[in-house]
Structures are given as C-alpha cells and as structure tokens.
Amino acid sequence: MPTSIHTIKAKLDSHLGDPLTVVAQAGRKKITKRRGVLRETFPAVFVVDLDQHQNNFKHVSYSYTDLLTKNIALEFDDKAEEAEA
C-alpha cells in the first residue's frame, strides 16, 4: 500500500499507457466511474485520456494526493489491482 507521493508516482509510471477506470467521489454517497488510458505523469499530477464515447472531454488530471487521501481509486484493466493509498 503506497504511503508517499513518490511511491504512488513510481507505481503509476510503471502503468503508463495502460487502460484503467477512475473511481472518484463526486459528493455525498455519489461516485463517478470514468474509463480511459493513463497517458502522462508529472511531478504533482497525472493525466488520463478518457474514452470519448462515454465522456464529454478528452483529458482529466488528478493529483497524487487524491490517491493518497482516497478521494479517487484506480482500477487497472490488466490486473485486479487497485492503486490507492
């Protein structure tokens, strides 16, 4: 279980280009699921290219602290693994 931003970034770097589902808290008792591909990682954020058939916009970015604080969870398609803090 990653406990630092550097650990989370390193783990995501190994999944660049992999399809995933982003599960995000959208409010009280409401979650959103977005499918896409992990495109890039930067020092403070990472970018997901979204599936255009399901979403109105092309890209979305999240900070590593979103994973660390469990505001979002990532479910990679190639494994039943979740990248969360």
N, C-alpha and C positions, 0 to 999 in steps of 0.2 A: 504494500500500500504506500503510494508516494506521499512523502511528508514535507517536501520542499518544492519550490517553483522550479529549481534546476533539475530535480528528478523528474518532474512532470514533463518539462520541455524535452529532456533526453528521451523519455519514453515516446512522446509524440513524434520526435524526429525519426524514430525507427518505423513509424507508421505513415510517413509521407506518401501520398498517392493512393492510400487505402480507402475503400468505401466505408462509411460509418453512418450511424444515426446519433443525432444530438438530442438528448432528452433534457429540456430546460424547464425550470419552474417559471410559470407565466402569471403567477398570482396565487391567491388563496385557493387551495385544492384544485389547481389547474396546471396541467403540464402541456408542453408542445413537443412534438417529435418532428425533426427535420432530417431528411436523408441527403447525403452529399459525399464529397471526397475531401479528405484532408489535403489542402494544397500547399500551405507555407507555414513556417513557424518563424516568429520574430522574438526579440528579447522579452517582450511583455505580453504579446498576443499571438494567437494562431488563427489562420484563415481557413474556412470551409467553403468550397464551391458547392452550391446547392443544386439539387435536381430541379430543372426548370419546369418539369411537368407538374410539380407539387407546390412550387413556391413562386412568389411574385418578384423576387430579387435574386441576383446571381451569387453574391458572396455574403458571408456573415463572419464576423470576427468575435472571438471571445478571449478573455484574459485567462492566464493560468490560475489566477486567484479564484475564478469561477469554479474551476475543478477542485481547488484546494478547500473551498468553503462549501462544496457540494451543491452549488446553485445549478450546475449542469452535470450531466454524466455522458460519457461517450461509449457507444456500443459499436465495436468494430465488427464488420460482417465476416471477416475471415476466421474469427475466433469468438468464443462465447465470453470473452474477457471484457470487462468494463474498466476504462481508465478514469478512475476517480480517486479523490483523496480520502 
